[in-house]
Structure formats: structure tokens, C-alpha cells
């Protein structure tokens, strides 16, 4: 009674039994016959209102649920794609591969949530497409018309959009994906190999903002499989050793939720290049990892690829923060209507409206109604999915002030969605970072005032740190006091509400704006390549004497000094630093400060990085190492106070010269301290040194590499005299050491080098695996036993093993072992065999079998470092 029969409309468009079916693309029973035969293929039941989306509760049984308040009629469309294992079983053809199921409002609706359970007999549900139809227009037979809107499930875990090889490929049919029932094993049985998140405190982080595609898409990336993995999750994974060597311990990914990169109609007016939505700040599906970051067109490849990347970053102690865009969606971008989702489900609940029209606090055409109960629940559920199932460590919320707006558009002091995020027990371990502004001024500018709605845990992008440091270092007068406040943790912004200096995310550059190299090379933005007048005109940049690239050696030397000055002020200040990928070698976007639509222009250049390996890259790496050595000075719990610092500044002098000494209270061998001096002007200045102490030079940004920063403090140059001469536009860091035994060594240790090599080899092995090898074994006992017996038989007798392709995760056992005899079987073969026995030393992993005939076996998966030992059968 709990299983209703197949809805007749699914196959016959409402015709009575025996009547001819319509010519629309409906599934036909296979073999062709009566409705009774079709009933054995598909059954539907009442379903459950939770969880929302599509969830496979047991093999072949999928629950669908959609919250659609105000809907009078809801239908579910199922589509079986060509090549699906069930294509022939259901009798699908290119003209008939769809099925419409109407939900009964009396039995399949709980409150405002519509739900339906679908059971497919003998047909794998993985890979089947689906879409919702809400209040669809019906034809004369009472069925949805072909032009009815096909709605993407707001809770969809996967879409059928193409993989990385199809990036920005324009086709006659515009981007209009359907949701996909994902591989249940990718969802539930991913093998995390007992790798745990690093669990750093916010104050310990050194954040590296990066774009998944941009990091490895360049042909000079040197990937082992560039044709398929460049610009993908696995491509990024292969470059983890670089991040490990650089020293960062947190990657903040630009958007990795599904977006449509083709949603940009413009071309570069200079070269005719088709532009694209490169950044990805227009989300199509928030639960779906970006399909064009997947290296294969396999169901759930993006899910497996993302999880694999997170696991391997965690394995080496690097956390993952996602840049998420809950302030607006891509629905209706550029006036296009080639796909539908939230507006067709519950527009006034999901979108902030004024007199029925979209509001635009985001500059992107719409604003999410984040504090509506329905939208709020959807946002929090999404965050919990990424935090718990995908194991990310934190979120940075784009234009987060828009999340604080109520239904009237005004800023709320206690917004419900922020309260939910802050207090949900499933998110208590997650780092929450706000970009504390939106496009409405001044009410949307909440730097230092972003609500926590509970214990103070929200960090903020400190735009005032960026603006102040830029102004000070380019020589704007009267900036000394403000600069001093920023490098000491911005107590004026964060102390009043119980937060600490680590809640200040300090940055000089971000994806939005000039790169570090362009900050010191351009006075004005150069955005004509975008085919639009976009980007900020207020950059606080200085080109050092020439606009753009120049052959003037003096200007180039000044630019190098300025980049080093910026890096010192960023990495050796109180607060949590964030840098942009490529700034460590001087990546340039040729003056474009709004690269949202620029693909190749934004790529990381591995050849350019190699040229700077002994220069700016080395300087950055040693600065990061120095920050870690003195984490108690810079990664502070409390703000810098008078007992921590000795200011040696003439505050009334408008010239931008600042000198101070940070006392190291944790020094054990007598007094120790670090002296900083910034000469951010055009004059030569003498830095007077405190008397009675011996000072050693750690950094002088005016000096060429390798003199600009010392790798070992034991080799630091001692300063003789009562002062140190500082060239214009330079900074120094000196250390007072009573005993050189307290000196730190910032060079790479032999153990660290060995670990780096091991990690490199391990990751090369990971990227060669098949996706299925990242999943826990899920085989019937007889298949495991048969596969194990065959391997042992082959190893002892030399019999061929071509038949092994018949023993796989996707096929039933079809081998007759009746005539096979093992004459000298070891005693252990008589024990009951389990999936774990497939990984005994000397035996091949069953996952290494080919996926099917004609395919090469994948490499055997090595045991994970630190993984728990498997129990004996």
C-alpha cells in the first residue's frame, strides 16, 4: 500500500490503457507492452519532506522533496541520458527518454514541502537527470507542455553540465543544465583515509586566495596530465607541494560552486577573444562543485575531485576556506532566461523585492532575501553540507552586508541568518569571514561593525588595513597614526565588541583590484580589455615613475622595493594575513583591476614564478617562516599595548617615517626584540637605534636578493654604530639578541625537504587513480572472495587473468569457478574473506581492475599515511 503504481501519465500522457501514446519524449516500456509491464520498472510512493533535494535512501529508491510555498501543482521530470546503464532496460530512445510524475497535493505535500519517493527496479538511479515543474502550463491531455519551465532543484548536488575540457565552449543551445541523481557512494562512501582537518585557530592562518582554474591552466604548469587535469581540482592537487614549500597553511578558493562561465556575451575589443565569467561570482547551484573543475565526464567526478583535493590539502596541514556568494544568484544574468530555479519556486522568499521587482544591493541585478525563513534555512543547510560532507574549514561571505538586510532592505542588528550560522552546533568548528560591505553606501559599509549574533567569532576583511597601508607606503602625508593602528591589529575596529586582532583579515590585494605588481606599476586601471567601463578608480596605487612595464632599471628597482615593503607590512603585522596567488612572484594582469571576465590574463605563470624563485618568491617564503617563528608577536590573542611596543616616532611630523620595537616577552636568554622602521618617503633617513643593545639586520628591502632577508638569524649582519641608514621607500627589520643561541633558522630543514619529496610522489600517484579508487569498497562478499581467489590462483599457477574485468563494482558476478582447483592454497585462504582482504601486502587492490572491456587497469592505490590499520578478517 505504501507503493503507488506507476503514474499512467508518465508513459502515455494521460491516455487510457490501450490508447496510443503521444509522440513526446516519454520513456516506453521495454519490451513494448502493457502498462502492467511498465509498472515493474517504476513505482512511486509518498516520500518524506526531509531532506530536501534528491536523496537515495537505499539502492534504487530516491526521495525527492521541494519547498514550494504557494504552488498549486508540482511535477517531477525524470530523464535518462543516452549511454546510461538503464537506457535499454527502460526502452529509451533519443525520441522517448523522459517521464513526468505528478505529485498528489493531498498525499505528497507536508506544509509547503512537496515530496515523492521513486523506486526504479533493476535500473541504476545514478546519473538519471531530473527537474521540477511548478504550476506548469498543461496541454489538452492534462500534461505539462513542452515549453514548461524546467526548474533546477535549489538543493541539487550535481548537474549535467560538462567537464573542464568544455570550458567556455559556446553551443547553439545555451547553458541549461538539469539536476542529476549523484553517485550514492561519492556522497556517502568517500575514503577520507582517516585524514583529519588541521583545526588551526584563526590567528594561526596564513591565507592564500586562489582560483582553481587559474592556478594550473597555464601550459607551463608542468602537470603530469595537462590535457585533462589542467585547471581542475586534481590539477590544483598536484601543485600542493608548492604551497607547502611557500609556507601558507590555508587556501581560500574563489567560487567553486557551479557557475556558467559562458554567461558573458562580450569579446575583448583588442584581440576578439571571447570573454567569460572567469571568477564565478554568479552561482547557478550552491550545493554543486563546479563541473568545469572536474577532469572527467563521469557522474559525480566533481564531487570526488573536490573531496580528494580537500583530503590531500588537509593531509599536509593546509585548511580550505570557500568564497561563497549568498548575496545574489546568476538567475537572469545578462537578461537571459535559459535556466530557472529560485524565482520559479518561491521568488518572494528567495529574493529581496521592492514592489515586486528585484532590488540591487549587490550590483549584480538581484539580492537574496537571506533572512526569510525559507531562504535562511536553505543557506544554513548548504553551509552544513559543505562543512560536514565536503569537510571544508570555513567560509568567506562575498558582500556579506547584504545578508544583514531585512525584508524592507534595511540593515538589521541581529539578522536571523547570521544568528543561525553563528550558533548552529554543526558549524561551531567553522571559520566565518565577512566581506563587510555591499554596494549600498553608507549603510552597507560595516567594517568593524559586522554583527556576530552571539559569541564574537566573525572575522572581517579589513578594507581599512588595505587602504591605509597603500596610502602610507606610497607616501601620502599624515598617515602615520592610522598606519600604526592597522599594523597593531585595528583595535579601534574590533576591540569594542569583544573580538581580537585575529578577527582582522589583513590584505593588501585581493582578486578584486590590482595585483601587487600592478599596484606599483599603474596609476590608473587598464580595463578596456573587458569591453566595458568597470573596476574601481580609487586604488591608492603608484606607478613609481612610469605607467606600466618599463625598461628603466631605477623604476623597476623601486617597484621591487615597494612590493617587499608591502609584504613586510602584511605578514609581520598583528592580524590574520591574506595574500593573492601569484603576488609572491609579481603576477601582473597588465593593469586590469577587474579581471572577472579575463581567463588567460589571470593565470598563474609557473615559468615567471621560477624566474623569481631566488628573489621575490624566496623573500615571501622567508617572511612567512619568520611570521610562524614569531607567531606570539603577530598571531596575537590581544591587541598590541604599551607594554608590548616602544614607539620611536615623531607623530607631529607629516613625513611617513615610522619606527618601533616589539618586545619579545617569550625570550628566554635575556632581552630580545624586533625593531621595525618604514621610510615611506623620498628622503634618506637615519634610524636611531636603542643604545646598550646589540642589533642584527634581518631585513632591508633596499638590498638585492639574497641580502634583502637572511635565512638564518645566526648569520645576520651585526649593526655597528648608533644608527642605520635607510634609503627612500624602504623598510628594515632588526633583531636584538643577547645570545645568538636564540637565533632562528628559516631555511628548509632536511626533514621538511624529505617530506616535500614524499608528498610530491604521493600526489602524483593520487592524480593517476580512477575516481572509483577514492571510494570505500562496496562489493558483495562473493565478488570479493572470487576476486581474491583468482588473484591467488593467478600468482601461484600463472593462469591468465583477462577474466578479471568481469569482477568489478558495476557488474554482477558472471564467472563459473566450478572447474577451478587450488592445489596449494595457503591456510589463510580458508578464512572468511572481506573487502579489507583485497589490500593485503602483495595483492592487487580490487579497485585497480579496469572499469570495463578495453580499458587499462588503474594504478594500485597505496595505503594512506596515518590511516587506521584494517581489522583482520
Residue, then its C-alpha position, 0 to 999 in steps of 0.5 A: x500500500x505504501x507503493x503507488x503504481x506507476x503514474x499512467x501519465x508518465x508513459x502515455x500522457x494521460x491516455x487510457x490503457x490501450x490508447x496510443x501514446x503521444x509522440x513526446x519524449x516519454x520513456x516506453x516500456x521495454x519490451x513494448x507492452x502493457x502498462x502492467x509491464x511498465x509498472x515493474x520498472x517504476x513505482x512511486x510512493x509518498x516520500x518524506x519532506x526531509x531532506x530536501x533535494x534528491x536523496x537515495x535512501x537505499x539502492x534504487x529508491x530516491x526521495x525527492x522533496x521541494x519547498x514550494x510555498x504557494x504552488x498549486x501543482x508540482x511535477x517531477x521530470x525524470x530523464x535518462x541520458x543516452x549511454x546510461x546503464x538503464x537506457x535499454x532496460x527502460x526502452x529509451x530512445x533519443x525520441x522517448x527518454x523522459x517521464x513526468x510524475x505528478x505529485x498528489x497535493x493531498x498525499x505528497x505535500x507536508x506544509x509547503x514541502x512537496x515530496x515523492x519517493x521513486x523506486x526504479x527496479x533493476x535500473x541504476x538511479x545514478x546519473x538519471x537527470x531530473x527537474x521540477x515543474x511548478x504550476x506548469x502550463x498543461x496541454x489538452x491531455x492534462x500534461x505539462x507542455x513542452x515549453x514548461x519551465x524546467x526548474x533546477x532543484x535549489x538543493x541539487x548536488x550535481x548537474x549535467x553540465x560538462x567537464x573542464x575540457x568544455x570550458x567556455x565552449x559556446x553551443x547553439x543551445x545555451x547553458x541549461x543544465x538539469x539536476x542529476x541523481x549523484x553517485x550514492x557512494x561519492x556522497x556517502x562512501x568517500x575514503x577520507x583515509x582517516x585524514x583529519x582537518x588541521x583545526x588551526x585557530x584563526x590567528x594561526x592562518x596564513x591565507x592564500x586566495x586562489x582560483x582553481x582554474x587559474x592556478x594550473x591552466x597555464x601550459x607551463x604548469x608542468x602537470x603530469x596530465x595537462x590535457x585533462x587535469x589542467x585547471x581542475x581540482x586534481x590539477x590544483x592537487x598536484x601543485x600542493x607541494x608548492x604551497x607547502x614549500x611557500x609556507x601558507x597553511x590555508x587556501x581560500x578558493x574563489x567560487x567553486x560552486x557551479x557557475x556558467x562561465x559562458x554567461x558573458x556575451x562580450x569579446x575583448x575589443x583588442x584581440x576578439x577573444x571571447x570573454x567569460x565569467x572567469x571568477x564565478x561570482x554568479x552561482x547557478x547551484x550552491x550545493x554543486x562543485x563546479x563541473x568545469x573543475x572536474x577532469x572527467x565526464x563521469x557522474x559525480x567526478x566533481x564531487x570526488x575531485x573536490x573531496x580528494x583535493x580537500x583530503x590531500x590539502x588537509x593531509x599536509x596541514x593546509x585548511x580550505x576556506x570557500x568564497x561563497x556568494x549568498x548575496x545574489x544568484x546568476x538567475x537572469x544574468x545578462x537578461x537571459x532566461x535559459x535556466x530557472x530555479x529560485x524565482x520559479x519556486x518561491x521568488x518572494x522568499x528567495x529574493x529581496x523585492x521592492x514592489x515586486x521587482x528585484x532590488x540591487x544591493x549587490x550590483x549584480x541585478x538581484x539580492x537574496x532575501x537571506x533572512x526569510x525563513x525559507x531562504x535562511x534555512x536553505x543557506x544554513x543547510x548548504x553551509x552544513x553540507x559543505x562543512x560536514x560532507x565536503x569537510x571544508x574549514x570555513x567560509x568567506x561571505x562575498x558582500x556579506x552586508x547584504x545578508x544583514x538586510x531585512x525584508x524592507x532592505x534595511x540593515x538589521x542588528x541581529x539578522x536571523x541568518x547570521x544568528x543561525x550560522x553563528x550558533x548552529x552546533x554543526x558549524x561551531x568548528x567553522x571559520x566565518x569571514x565577512x566581506x563587510x560591505x555591499x554596494x549600498x553606501x553608507x549603510x552597507x559599509x560595516x567594517x568593524x561593525x559586522x554583527x556576530x549574533x552571539x559569541x564574537x567569532x566573525x572575522x572581517x576583511x579589513x578594507x581599512x588595513x588595505x587602504x591605509x597601508x597603500x596610502x602610507x607606503x606610497x607616501x601620502x602625508x599624515x598617515x602615520x597614526x592610522x598606519x600604526x593602528x592597522x599594523x597593531x591589529x585595528x583595535x579601534x575596529x574590533x576591540x569594542x565588541x569583544x573580538x581580537x586582532x585575529x578577527x582582522x583579515x589583513x590584505x593588501x590585494x585581493x582578486x578584486x583590484x590590482x595585483x601587487x605588481x600592478x599596484x606599483x606599476x599603474x596609476x590608473x586601471x587598464x580595463x578596456x580589455x573587458x569591453x566595458x567601463x568597470x573596476x574601481x578608480x580609487x586604488x591608492x596605487x603608484x606607478x613609481x615613475x612610469x605607467x606600466x612595464x618599463x625598461x628603466x632599471x631605477x623604476x623597476x628597482x623601486x617597484x621591487x622595493x615597494x612590493x617587499x615593503x608591502x609584504x613586510x607590512x602584511x605578514x609581520x603585522x598583528x592580524x590574520x594575513x591574506x595574500x593573492x596567488x601569484x603576488x609572491x612572484x609579481x603576477x601582473x594582469x597588465x593593469x586590469x583591476x577587474x579581471x572577472x571576465x579575463x581567463x588567460x590574463x589571470x593565470x598563474x605563470x609557473x615559468x615567471x614564478x621560477x624566474x623569481x624563485x631566488x628573489x621575490x618568491x624566496x623573500x615571501x617564503x622567508x617572511x612567512x617562516x619568520x611570521x610562524x617563528x614569531x607567531x606570539x608577536x603577530x598571531x596575537x590573542x590581544x591587541x598590541x599595548x604599551x607594554x608590548x611596543x616602544x614607539x620611536x616616532x615623531x607623530x607631529x611630523x607629516x613625513x611617513x617615517x615610522x619606527x618601533x620595537x616589539x618586545x619579545x616577552x617569550x625570550x628566554x636568554x635575556x632581552x630580545x626584540x624586533x625593531x621595525x622602521x618604514x621610510x615611506x618617503x623620498x628622503x634618506x633617513x637615519x634610524x636611531x637605534x636603542x643604545x646598550x643593545x646589540x642589533x642584527x639586520x634581518x631585513x632591508x628591502x633596499x638590498x638585492x636578493x639574497x641580502x634583502x632577508x637572511x635565512x638564518x638569524x645566526x648569520x645576520x649582519x651585526x649593526x655597528x654604530x648608533x644608527x642605520x641608514x635607510x634609503x627612500x621607500x624602504x623598510x628594515x627589520x632588526x633583531x636584538x639578541x643577547x645570545x645568538x643561541x636564540x637565533x632562528x633558522x628559516x631555511x628548509x630543514x632536511x626533514x621538511x625537504x624529505x617530506x616535500x619529496x614524499x608528498x610530491x610522489x604521493x600526489x602524483x600517484x593520487x592524480x593517476x587513480x580512477x575516481x572509483x579508487x577514492x571510494x570505500x569498497x562496496x562489493x558483495x562478499x562473493x565478488x570479493x572472495x572470487x576476486x581474491x581467489x583468482x588473484x591467488x590462483x593467478x600468482x601461484x599457477x600463472x593462469x591468465x587473468x583477462x577474466x578479471x574485468x568481469x569482477x568489478x563494482x558495476x557488474x554482477x558476478x558472471x564467472x563459473x569457478x566450478x572447474x577451478x582447483x587450488x592445489x596449494x592454497x595457503x591456510x589463510x585462504x580458508x578464512x572468511x574473506x572481506x573487502x579489507x582482504x583485497x589490500x593485503x601486502x602483495x595483492x592487487x587492490x580490487x579497485x585497480x581492475x579496469x572499469x570495463x572491456x578495453x580499458x587499462x587497469x588503474x594504478x594500485x592505490x597505496x595505503x594512506x599515511x596515518x590511516x587506521x590499520x584494517x581489522x583482520x578478517 
